[in-house]
Each structure stands twice: as structure tokens, then as C-alpha cells.
Amino acid sequence: MRNVVIFPERIGGRYVRLDRPHSHISPWSIWISYSPDLVHWGDSRLVIKPATYHWDEEKIGPGATPIKTEAGWLNIYHGVFHTMAGGVYRLGVALHDLADPARVIGVADDWIVQPTDPWEVTGYVPNVVFTCGAIPEDDGTVKIYWGGADSVMCVGTAKIQNLVDLCLKESRPAMSAG
């Protein structure tokens, strides 16, 4: 398993996680799994695929604990686009149903963060922003933490409602890959 994140509360009496398993079945995709005890996991299924000819076409994976909103669970994930100079890692958002997080309400069509600053473009692994945490604030914003070029930690702030709106109003299908 790679990129495992656990929802902050039980849903339907079970723990829920998003991950990116190493598998030849829909490789580099986001899956959901359930557990009664945080030890035994199952009922796994594919929920989001990379989008062909898109900013996240090579691979995707979850990165921060999902955030509960009135509209659904906000999932901040990373996506990779391959170039001749290597992969470019960006951050995007998806929205999952509150009661059934395997149902994806929307995936924002565009990224929310891309490597632009010198410490994100150059470093141990260049052209990488890789989320590793998100803290919702009482004022409706979220602090998003990401690694820059696998060398430094960065933080930015966004309005949670703006991220939710990207998933609802500027969305693409979760399983759009060909």
C-alpha cells in the first residue's frame, strides 16, 4: 500500500481508508477499503482513476486526511503528469459522499497547487508538490501542507468552500481514464 489516509471518523460503523495499492488492476489509482478494527481490511474497490491526457494522467494517490464538509468528504490528492524531464506532481481535490464515501460526487477538473517556487521546482526530486496534511480552521479555511521537491515543507491556505465548488461546478468523472 502507498499513500494511505484514514477518514477521521467511522462511517457506517467501520473505519474507512483511501490508498493506492500496488496492483496490476487499475494501477496508480485511488481505492477505498473498510475495516471493523483497523487491522483487517476489505470490501476494497476502485474509486478514482487518473484521467487520460490530463494533469494527473500518470498516477494519483491520496495525501491528507479527508475533511468533512456539508457537501461531502473533501479529499486532497496528488496527481502526476509525465514529461520528457520527468514527472510533475500537482495537487487536486475530489468530493466523496458523506454516508457512502465510495461514491465520488465530483473530481475537480483542474489542479489546486503545482510546483512553481524554486524550492518546489529544484531539490531532491524536482517538480514535486506532495500533500501530507490538511488542517481545517474554524473560519472556513484549510491549511494545506505539502512537500516541495522532496526537500522542504510548504503550507498554503484555501477556502474550503472554494475547493468544494471546484468539485461540484468544475468537475470531471472519477473513472474517466481510458
Backbone torsions as a table, in degrees:
resi	resn	phi	psi	omega
1	MET	NA	144.7	174.3
2	ARG	-132.7	154.4	173.0
3	ASN	55.3	48.3	-178.3
4	VAL	-82.5	130.5	172.1
5	VAL	-131.4	141.7	-178.8
6	ILE	-111.2	133.7	176.8
7	PHE	-60.3	146.7	-172.3
8	PRO	-75.7	-3.1	176.7
9	GLU	-148.4	158.3	176.5
10	ARG	-68.3	147.3	177.6
11	ILE	-126.8	122.6	-176.2
12	GLY	61.3	30.8	178.5
13	GLY	81.4	1.1	-178.7
14	ARG	-123.0	154.9	170.2
15	TYR	-75.7	149.0	-177.3
16	VAL	-132.3	139.4	177.4
17	ARG	-134.3	154.3	167.8
18	LEU	-111.1	142.7	178.9
19	ASP	-156.6	178.0	174.1
20	ARG	-129.7	91.8	-178.6
21	PRO	-71.4	152.8	171.7
22	HIS	-79.2	110.4	-175.2
23	SER	-157.0	152.9	173.7
24	HIS	-87.2	-6.1	176.1
25	ILE	-88.6	109.2	-176.7
26	SER	48.0	63.0	-179.4
27	PRO	-62.3	151.8	175.2
28	TRP	65.2	29.7	-179.0
29	SER	-114.0	167.0	177.3
30	ILE	-95.7	129.3	178.9
31	TRP	-116.2	160.4	174.4
32	ILE	-120.2	145.1	177.9
33	SER	-141.6	161.1	-176.4
34	TYR	-129.5	151.1	-179.2
35	SER	-147.0	141.9	173.7
36	PRO	-82.7	-18.2	-168.8
37	ASP	-143.3	8.3	-177.1
38	LEU	68.5	8.2	177.1
39	VAL	-113.8	-51.5	-177.9
40	HIS	-97.8	119.4	-176.7
41	TRP	-116.4	145.3	178.5
42	GLY	-168.3	-162.5	-176.2
43	ASP	52.0	37.8	-177.1
44	SER	-76.0	141.5	174.8
45	ARG	-154.9	153.6	178.6
46	LEU	-71.3	133.9	179.2
47	VAL	-122.4	-31.2	178.9
48	ILE	-142.3	131.7	175.9
49	LYS	-107.4	155.1	170.1
50	PRO	-60.3	149.9	-178.4
51	ALA	-99.5	120.1	179.8
52	THR	-57.1	138.8	-179.6
53	TYR	58.8	38.2	-177.5
54	HIS	-133.7	173.4	-178.2
55	TRP	-62.8	-18.9	-178.7
56	ASP	-122.0	35.6	-171.6
57	GLU	-75.8	-21.6	-176.2
58	GLU	-83.8	-50.2	177.9
59	LYS	-161.6	157.8	177.8
60	ILE	-138.3	162.0	176.2
61	GLY	-169.1	149.4	178.4
62	PRO	-69.8	160.2	-177.0
63	GLY	-142.1	-25.4	-179.0
64	ALA	-130.5	152.6	175.7
65	THR	-56.1	130.2	179.0
66	PRO	-57.3	147.0	-177.2
67	ILE	-107.6	126.9	179.5
68	LYS	-77.6	125.2	175.3
69	THR	-126.4	170.5	177.2
70	GLU	-63.0	-29.9	-176.3
71	ALA	-86.5	-18.7	-177.8
72	GLY	151.7	-175.3	177.7
73	TRP	-83.4	120.7	178.6
74	LEU	-87.0	121.3	-177.6
75	ASN	-111.4	114.8	175.0
76	ILE	-93.5	119.6	-175.3
77	TYR	-127.7	167.4	176.0
78	HIS	-108.3	152.5	175.6
79	GLY	-138.0	152.3	-175.8
80	VAL	-123.4	135.3	173.8
81	PHE	-117.4	126.9	-177.5
82	HIS	-84.3	133.3	173.7
83	THR	-125.7	172.8	177.7
84	MET	-63.5	-21.9	179.0
85	ALA	-94.3	5.2	-178.8
86	GLY	114.5	-174.5	-178.0
87	GLY	-78.4	146.0	172.4
88	VAL	-113.4	118.6	-179.4
89	TYR	-94.4	128.9	176.9
90	ARG	-128.5	167.6	177.2
91	LEU	-110.1	141.0	176.1
92	GLY	-135.6	179.9	-179.5
93	VAL	-135.0	148.0	174.5
94	ALA	-135.7	157.7	-179.2
95	LEU	-123.0	125.8	-179.0
96	HIS	-109.7	147.6	178.3
97	ASP	-59.6	141.0	-177.8
98	LEU	-65.3	-43.9	-176.7
99	ALA	-84.9	-28.9	-178.7
100	ASP	-134.3	81.6	-175.1
101	PRO	-65.1	-8.6	173.0
102	ALA	-71.5	-19.8	176.2
103	ARG	-88.2	114.7	-179.5
104	VAL	-90.7	120.6	-178.6
105	ILE	-75.0	-41.2	-179.3
106	GLY	-169.9	151.6	175.6
107	VAL	-122.3	121.1	-179.8
108	ALA	-57.3	135.3	-176.3
109	ASP	-72.4	-23.1	-177.6
110	ASP	-118.6	162.3	177.5
111	TRP	-79.5	163.8	178.0
112	ILE	-108.1	-24.6	177.3
113	VAL	-142.1	137.0	173.6
114	GLN	-135.7	158.5	179.8
115	PRO	-68.9	119.1	178.5
116	THR	-133.4	-35.2	-178.2
117	ASP	-76.2	153.4	-176.9
118	PRO	-53.5	-36.3	-177.9
119	TRP	-77.2	-7.6	174.0
120	GLU	-100.7	-29.7	-177.1
121	VAL	-83.6	-34.8	179.7
122	THR	-122.6	140.2	-179.9
123	GLY	161.5	-158.9	-177.3
124	TYR	-57.5	-47.6	173.1
125	VAL	-126.0	104.9	-173.9
126	PRO	-68.3	157.2	175.2
127	ASN	61.7	45.4	-178.0
128	VAL	-128.3	128.8	159.7
129	VAL	-123.3	124.3	-172.3
130	PHE	-135.4	107.0	-175.0
131	THR	-67.7	143.1	-179.9
132	CYS	-136.1	3.8	177.7
133	GLY	179.8	154.8	177.1
134	ALA	-150.4	131.3	-178.2
135	ILE	-121.2	110.8	176.2
136	PRO	-72.0	140.7	-179.5
137	GLU	-108.0	159.7	-179.1
138	ASP	-64.2	-21.6	-178.2
139	ASP	-86.0	9.2	177.8
140	GLY	88.5	6.8	176.9
141	THR	-103.9	169.6	175.3
142	VAL	-133.6	135.2	171.7
143	LYS	-90.7	121.2	-179.4
144	ILE	-106.5	125.3	179.5
145	TYR	-105.4	137.0	177.8
146	TRP	-146.1	153.9	173.5
147	GLY	-85.1	137.2	177.4
148	GLY	-106.4	118.1	177.9
149	ALA	53.1	30.0	-178.4
150	ASP	52.7	29.5	-177.1
151	SER	-127.9	-31.9	-175.7
152	VAL	-136.8	163.7	173.0
153	MET	-104.3	139.8	-180.0
154	CYS	-127.6	161.0	175.4
155	VAL	-142.6	144.3	175.1
156	GLY	-141.8	163.3	-178.8
157	THR	-119.8	140.4	176.4
158	ALA	-138.1	158.0	172.7
159	LYS	-83.2	125.6	-178.5
160	ILE	-56.6	-42.7	-178.6
161	GLN	-61.6	-36.2	177.3
162	ASN	-63.4	-39.3	179.1
163	LEU	-68.5	-41.1	176.5
164	VAL	-61.8	-44.1	179.5
165	ASP	-60.3	-36.9	176.8
166	LEU	-59.8	-38.4	-179.8
167	CYS	-72.4	-31.8	-176.2
168	LEU	-90.1	-37.2	-171.4
169	LYS	-105.1	-22.3	-179.3
170	GLU	-129.2	60.3	-168.7
171	SER	-109.2	161.0	173.0
172	ARG	-130.4	163.8	177.9
173	PRO	-64.7	146.7	-179.9
174	ALA	-69.9	-25.0	-176.6
175	MET	-116.1	43.8	-172.6
176	SER	-81.7	-6.4	-176.8
177	ALA	-68.1	147.7	179.1
178	GLY	-98.3	NA	NA
